[in-house]
Amino acid sequence: MGSVIEARGLTKRYRMGEVDVAALRGVDIDLHEGELMVLLGASGSGKSTLLNILGGLDTCTTGHLDYRGADLTAAEEDELTLYRRHHVGFVFQFYNLLPSLTARENVALVTEIADDPMDPAEALELVGLGERLDHFPAQLSGGEQQRVAVARAVAKRPDVLLCDEPTGALDFQTGVRVLSALERVNRELGTTTAIITHNVPIAAMADRVITLADGLVASVSRASARKPVEELRW
């Protein structure tokens, strides 16, 4: 299985007043073609910092980042913008939908700037919202809004889908629906998917699980078989 993203020796240091904070302290990580990977770790372990660097939202202090043979380590901001626009989809804990636009229109915002986008209705059908196309965010539940956010992220057909605590603001049953949508995107579109979570049981749905602790990779494990999302409990 080839790698879509390869990262070696990633460090990230922040200056906070008089204190130098190390968010990442030398991380090696690959995202493999078509896999669903779960990134576990406690708050402050470096998960979100790592995801932001892999997605081109932030840059590392030292280390090397490669996307399909292209070196992103020293990329300029306009190069990172193109990388994010054409190759990476993001799903965050909060949905960031525009309240004045329908579900279809929120998704269309992304498809209008993509090279080979899905039809917004097709993307919403993929996440189980084919009958909610013309509803506004205020008319949708939290889980439905998050699934609109998933549809928006995948509608541009990204190579990589990066999800930062996508169920963090949801109850269990609603979270299962969102995870089912992400699993379907990974299975049917073959999108390389990485999901950050602090909920350990979610790891059972993954092909591979990476645990971060104190800015370092603490463990890597590969599942013999992925567990159906409906059987997860947390």
KOLMARDO-323128 format. One line per 3 residues: number of its first residue (from 1); their letters; for each residue x, y, z of N, C-alpha, C. Coordinates in steps of 0.02 Angstrom, whole numbers. Layout:
N
NUM = A = X/Y/Z/X/Y/Z/X/Y/Z  ... .
end
This chain:
234
1 = MGS = 43/-60/0/0/0/0/44/62/0  37/105/-50/79/164/-55/57/219/-7  101/267/3/87/322/48/66/384/9 .
4 = VIE = 13/417/32/-8/480/3/32/537/35  40/533/101/78/583/138/131/547/179  192/573/177/246/548/219/275/606/259 .
7 = ARG = 280/597/324/309/648/368/364/616/410  420/651/415/477/625/453/505/679/498  513/661/561/546/705/609/510/771/621 .
10 = LTK = 443/772/618/408/835/625/413/861/697  433/923/703/430/958/767/391/1022/758  360/1045/813/326/1109/813/335/1140/881 .
13 = RYR = 365/1200/881/376/1237/943/341/1304/939  310/1322/995/276/1386/1001/309/1427/1056  311/1491/1046/335/1536/1099/275/1568/1132 .
16 = MGE = 264/1554/1196/208/1582/1234/237/1624/1291  244/1689/1277/275/1733/1326/348/1715/1335  366/1695/1395/435/1676/1409/446/1600/1403 .
19 = VDV = 393/1565/1385/396/1491/1385/398/1465/1313  443/1417/1301/447/1383/1237/411/1316/1243  357/1308/1204/315/1249/1209/327/1203/1149 .
22 = AAL = 341/1139/1162/350/1090/1108/286/1051/1099  249/1065/1045/187/1028/1031/202/961/998  251/959/953/274/897/922/350/892/932 .
25 = RGV = 374/831/946/444/824/965/481/772/923  461/766/860/494/719/815/449/663/794  398/678/754/347/630/735/360/604/664 .
28 = DID = 360/538/657/362/504/592/293/473/581  262/489/523/195/462/510/183/460/436  148/409/412/126/403/343/49/397/342 .
31 = LHE = 19/424/290/-51/410/276/-53/367/213  -79/307/218/-77/259/164/-138/266/117  -127/249/55/-178/254/4/-241/216/23 .
34 = GEL = -297/252/27/-362/221/37/-378/197/108  -333/207/155/-346/181/223/-390/228/264  -418/200/318/-451/240/369/-409/234/432 .
37 = MVL = -378/289/451/-333/289/508/-363/330/565  -357/306/626/-379/343/685/-318/364/724  -317/428/743/-262/457/781/-288/472/852 .
40 = LGA = -263/433/900/-285/438/969/-235/480/1010  -260/506/1066/-216/541/1112/-255/587/1157  -228/598/1216/-261/643/1263/-255/715/1239 .
43 = SGS = -294/759/1269/-289/830/1254/-218/854/1267  -190/892/1220/-122/916/1228/-68/869/1203  -88/813/1173/-38/764/1150/-7/784/1083 .
46 = GKS = -38/832/1048/-11/855/983/-52/833/923  -110/803/935/-150/776/879/-171/830/830  -201/884/854/-226/936/810/-169/972/775 .
49 = TLL = -114/983/811/-56/1015/780/-30/973/722  -26/908/733/-4/863/680/-51/864/621  -116/861/634/-165/861/579/-160/926/539 .
52 = NIL = -152/982/573/-146/1047/539/-85/1050/494  -31/1020/516/30/1019/474/20/973/414  -8/914/425/-20/867/370/-66/898/318 .
55 = GGL = -114/939/340/-162/970/294/-140/1036/266  -81/1060/283/-57/1123/256/-87/1185/288  -120/1177/345/-147/1234/382/-93/1266/425 .
58 = DTC = -40/1230/440/15/1253/481/79/1223/453  135/1248/475/200/1222/453/239/1196/513  283/1149/500/324/1121/554/383/1168/568 .
61 = TTG = 411/1161/627/472/1198/645/532/1165/612  537/1099/619/587/1060/583/554/995/561  587/962/513/561/899/488/546/902/414 .
64 = HLD = 516/849/388/504/844/316/433/819/304  398/851/257/330/832/239/325/824/163  300/766/141/298/750/70/227/728/52 .
67 = YRG = 200/756/-3/136/735/-29/145/708/-100  136/642/-108/144/610/-173/208/632/-209  262/632/-173/327/649/-202/344/723/-203 .
70 = ADL = 296/766/-185/308/838/-185/327/860/-114  382/895/-108/407/918/-43/368/981/-23  330/975/32/291/1032/57/326/1069/115 .
73 = TAA = 384/1045/134/417/1071/194/430/1146/188  454/1168/131/471/1238/121/423/1274/75  362/1246/68/313/1275/22/292/1344/44 .
76 = EED = 282/1388/-4/256/1455/10/181/1450/25  153/1504/52/83/1504/72/37/1492/12  53/1520/-46/10/1509/-104/12/1436/-127 .
79 = ELT = 69/1403/-119/74/1332/-135/33/1289/-86  35/1307/-22/-4/1271/28/-79/1282/17  -97/1342/-5/-167/1356/-20/-192/1310/-76 .
82 = LYR = -152/1303/-129/-171/1259/-184/-174/1186/-161  -127/1166/-119/-127/1099/-92/-191/1085/-53  -211/1131/-10/-273/1123/29/-334/1123/-17 .
85 = RHH = -334/1167/-65/-392/1175/-108/-406/1114/-151  -353/1084/-177/-361/1031/-227/-354/960/-199  -322/953/-142/-304/885/-120/-329/865/-51 .
88 = VGF = -350/913/-10/-367/898/60/-437/922/77  -475/879/111/-539/898/139/-534/898/215  -567/946/247/-564/952/320/-634/947/350 .
91 = VFQ = -638/912/406/-699/910/447/-677/925/518  -706/976/548/-687/996/616/-743/981/665  -730/992/729/-780/978/781/-843/1020/772 .
94 = FYN = -833/1083/751/-889/1129/740/-899/1137/665  -961/1143/644/-980/1131/575/-961/1188/528  -961/1250/552/-942/1308/511/-983/1313/447 .
97 = LLP = -1048/1301/454/-1093/1310/397/-1117/1383/395  -1130/1409/336/-1159/1476/330/-1234/1471/341  -1260/1505/393/-1331/1497/411/-1380/1521/358 .
100 = SLT = -1358/1566/315/-1404/1594/264/-1408/1551/201  -1369/1496/199/-1368/1453/140/-1398/1384/158  -1430/1353/109/-1456/1285/119/-1398/1235/121 .
103 = ARE = -1415/1173/138/-1365/1120/137/-1332/1115/69  -1373/1115/16/-1347/1111/-52/-1300/1170/-67  -1320/1229/-47/-1280/1289/-61/-1215/1290/-21 .
106 = NVA = -1217/1266/41/-1155/1261/81/-1105/1215/47  -1128/1159/20/-1083/1113/-15/-1059/1144/-80  -1102/1180/-114/-1084/1210/-179/-1029/1261/-173 .
109 = LVT = -1020/1291/-114/-966/1339/-104/-898/1307/-121  -891/1243/-105/-829/1207/-118/-826/1184/-190  -881/1159/-216/-879/1131/-284/-866/1184/-337 .
112 = EIA = -881/1246/-321/-870/1300/-369/-796/1314/-382  -752/1294/-335/-681/1307/-344/-640/1243/-355  -674/1186/-361/-639/1122/-370/-632/1106/-445 .
115 = DDP = -582/1065/-461/-568/1046/-530/-619/996/-557  -634/945/-516/-678/891/-539/-726/873/-482  -772/919/-464/-813/908/-405/-870/860/-416 .
118 = MDP = -897/835/-361/-960/799/-362/-1016/850/-366  -1073/829/-390/-1133/871/-385/-1150/876/-310  -1167/936/-285/-1184/942/-213/-1237/893/-190 .
121 = AEA = -1287/881/-232/-1340/834/-214/-1312/763/-207  -1264/745/-249/-1233/679/-245/-1194/672/-180  -1157/725/-161/-1117/723/-100/-1163/717/-39 .
124 = LEL = -1218/753/-40/-1265/749/17/-1301/682/19  -1314/653/-37/-1344/586/-39/-1295/535/-9  -1231/544/-22/-1179/498/3/-1179/496/80 .
127 = VGL = -1195/553/112/-1194/555/185/-1265/549/214  -1312/527/173/-1379/512/197/-1425/572/205  -1411/625/168/-1452/686/173/-1484/705/107 .
130 = GER = -1498/655/66/-1527/669/1/-1595/703/3  -1629/696/60/-1695/727/65/-1693/794/103  -1632/817/119/-1626/879/159/-1588/933/121 .
133 = LDH = -1587/927/56/-1545/971/15/-1560/1045/25  -1623/1062/32/-1643/1132/33/-1662/1157/103  -1637/1122/153/-1647/1143/222/-1588/1188/243 .
136 = FPA = -1603/1237/283/-1552/1281/311/-1523/1250/374  -1462/1269/394/-1432/1240/454/-1477/1241/515  -1514/1295/525/-1558/1300/584/-1614/1248/582 .
139 = QLS = -1627/1220/524/-1679/1169/516/-1651/1098/522  -1586/1093/535/-1552/1028/539/-1527/1016/609  -1525/953/630/-1496/935/694/-1420/943/692 .
142 = GGE = -1389/938/750/-1316/943/752/-1282/891/710  -1306/829/713/-1277/775/674/-1286/786/599  -1345/812/581/-1357/826/510/-1312/882/485 .
145 = QQR = -1302/933/527/-1256/987/507/-1185/961/499  -1165/915/542/-1098/888/535/-1093/845/472  -1146/811/454/-1144/772/392/-1143/817/331 .
148 = VAV = -1175/876/335/-1167/925/282/-1094/946/277  -1061/955/334/-990/973/334/-948/918/302  -966/855/314/-931/799/282/-942/802/207 .
151 = ARA = -1005/812/186/-1020/816/114/-981/873/82  -977/929/115/-940/987/89/-866/969/80  -839/932/128/-768/915/125/-753/866/68 .
154 = VAK = -799/819/56/-784/766/6/-807/785/-64  -848/837/-71/-876/854/-136/-824/874/-187  -766/897/-164/-714/916/-211/-669/856/-228 .
157 = RPD = -688/797/-204/-651/734/-217/-578/740/-193  -567/755/-129/-498/761/-105/-463/693/-102  -398/694/-107/-360/632/-97/-360/613/-24 .
160 = VLL = -360/663/20/-354/652/92/-409/689/128  -442/655/175/-493/685/218/-468/684/289  -461/743/319/-434/750/387/-490/775/433 .
163 = CDE = -503/736/486/-560/749/530/-536/759/601  -548/818/629/-525/834/697/-584/832/745  -588/778/784/-642/768/833/-711/780/801 .
166 = PTG = -727/745/747/-790/758/712/-852/741/752  -845/700/805/-903/684/847/-898/716/915  -850/761/925/-837/789/991/-895/829/1021 .
169 = ALD = -937/858/978/-993/899/1003/-1060/861/998  -1057/795/986/-1118/757/972/-1129/703/1025  -1193/684/1034/-1207/627/1077/-1190/562/1040 .
172 = FQT = -1195/507/1076/-1171/443/1048/-1207/424/984  -1273/422/984/-1310/399/926/-1298/445/865  -1295/510/878/-1281/557/823/-1211/548/797 .
175 = GVR = -1163/537/843/-1094/526/824/-1086/464/780  -1125/412/795/-1122/351/754/-1143/366/682  -1193/407/673/-1215/424/605/-1161/462/567 .
178 = VLS = -1127/507/602/-1072/544/569/-1015/497/551  -996/453/597/-942/405/583/-962/358/527  -1026/339/523/-1049/297/468/-1040/332/402 .
181 = ALE = -1054/398/401/-1045/437/340/-971/439/319  -927/448/368/-856/449/353/-831/381/328  -856/328/359/-837/260/338/-861/247/267 .
184 = RVN = -920/271/250/-947/260/183/-906/298/131  -886/358/147/-843/398/102/-778/361/90  -749/335/143/-686/298/136/-695/235/94 .
187 = REL = -749/199/106/-760/135/72/-779/145/-1  -825/192/-15/-852/198/-83/-809/242/-128  -777/293/-100/-735/337/-140/-661/321/-136 .
190 = GTT = -642/280/-87/-571/263/-78/-530/321/-51  -563/369/-18/-529/427/8/-487/409/69  -423/424/67/-380/415/125/-405/459/181 .
193 = TAI = -421/429/238/-457/464/292/-420/457/358  -410/514/392/-381/513/459/-429/548/507  -445/515/562/-492/541/611/-457/549/678 .
196 = ITH = -455/610/703/-430/624/770/-487/612/820  -471/578/875/-521/570/928/-485/555/993  -519/570/1048/-495/548/1114/-536/488/1138 .
199 = NVP = -588/469/1099/-630/411/1116/-598/347/1091  -567/310/1136/-530/250/1116/-572/199/1078  -635/186/1096/-673/135/1059/-682/150/985 .
202 = IAA = -678/213/964/-685/230/894/-629/199/853  -573/184/884/-516/154/849/-534/88/817  -586/55/842/-604/-11/816/-628/-8/743 .
205 = MAD = -647/51/718/-671/57/649/-614/67/600  -552/72/625/-495/92/583/-456/33/555  -422/46/499/-373/0/473/-310/2/516 .
208 = RVI = -294/63/540/-232/73/577/-245/126/631  -213/117/689/-221/163/745/-152/188/766  -146/254/770/-84/285/794/-100/324/857 .
211 = TLA = -63/313/910/-74/348/973/-17/397/984  -35/459/999/13/511/1015/13/523/1091  71/538/1118/77/557/1188/135/605/1194 .
214 = DGL = 123/663/1223/175/713/1235/214/731/1172  178/738/1116/210/760/1055/249/707/1018  241/644/1037/277/588/1006/228/532/988 .
217 = VAS = 246/491/939/208/431/923/222/379/977  170/362/1015/179/313/1070/169/242/1046  124/232/997/112/164/972/78/167/904 .
220 = VSR = 88/113/865/55/104/801/29/33/798  -35/24/781/-62/-43/776/-106/-48/715  -109/-107/686/-150/-120/626/-203/-171/644 .
223 = ASA = -265/-157/624/-321/-201/639/-323/-260/591  -341/-319/616/-350/-376/572/-415/-369/533  -464/-335/563/-528/-322/529/-561/-261/561 .
226 = RKP = -590/-218/519/-625/-160/544/-692/-179/574  -708/-148/630/-772/-162/663/-826/-116/633  -885/-142/620/-939/-98/595/-953/-41/644 .
229 = VEE = -964/18/616/-976/77/658/-1034/66/706  -1085/31/682/-1145/21/724/-1131/-19/787  -1074/-55/789/-1057/-95/848/-1012/-57/897 .
232 = LRW = -995/5/881/-952/44/926/-991/65/988  -955/70/1043/-984/96/1106/-932/139/1140  -953/200/1159/-906/242/1197/-944/285/1248 .
end
